[in-house]
Amino acid sequence: MHLPALLSRPAVRALCTAVVLAPAGAFAADLSLSVADGPGAESTLYVALYSDAASYAAGKAAASQTAPMRDGKARLLFAGLAPGRYALRVFADENGNGKLDTNLMGMPTERYGFSNDAKGNRAAPDFEAAAIAVDADLQTVIHLR
């Protein structure tokens, strides 16, 4: 049995109209990320993407990626995201041990950053400060510090 036999003409017209009139935000979007101000020496960039405040606070990323940093820069793409608000945490693993190193006071000793270039007060910024709306393809930049 082929498609016309399964759908009546009014059903096909309604389906076509629904596709044409669907809001643009209902479709998946790509988030392109550029990271700048990293170390001059080659290192690995670790990126975590969070989809809500609870997962951000718990450190449970919805997605994560690594990318090589060259000349202090890196580019990544999170493709096919559902529309919504997301926050990013990134750090440059300068010594290759796979973690963000800190000093005795708990302050990072490797370069790090957050979406919106958000800053916290002696801690990571909260989700609201770092959240970006992704309802269409978006390009954003994070500057490491």
Steps between C-alpha positions, in 0.01 A plus 500: 500500500639841414468836678200644306297195595584555867413869514198676361549826311373712794744320732792565263402870470477531879840336544663729241340808657622397847856461373497839325342684793703337777684759711870529419594429863342155483796361306845399618776760499878492483713673761842602363754577771828686459738510795774763522778610735621146568859395560752552222622142528280220368248376755164326511180698548226332702145631443182407690151605389221522758129520417361622833594645839470170687736308272739798495512510881547121516770499232299262280560615145244434226792479255875542507786525254873541488698685236864586444597859579754649265642849536255560785189428290251221440169451319223250573147429387206362696263398221129430514416657837137532599392860551569615854747661735846350542814579697857404414801436722844468341859456608835455332686196630847649482686209660311212337365337816132517392378724782482865602783549747454725803724645770468439874223762520301321228562768238570373145862503388407426137302723266119465516184680394121500477244596239418871499853539642314480832701542820427368846606633837756245625293226337355417161227738383146369531306359206305823446819703454643252248178401319461577130181459299534261208189520284677522164855437383728704725866592516655592834846570637653421838817679612708294740649657813 
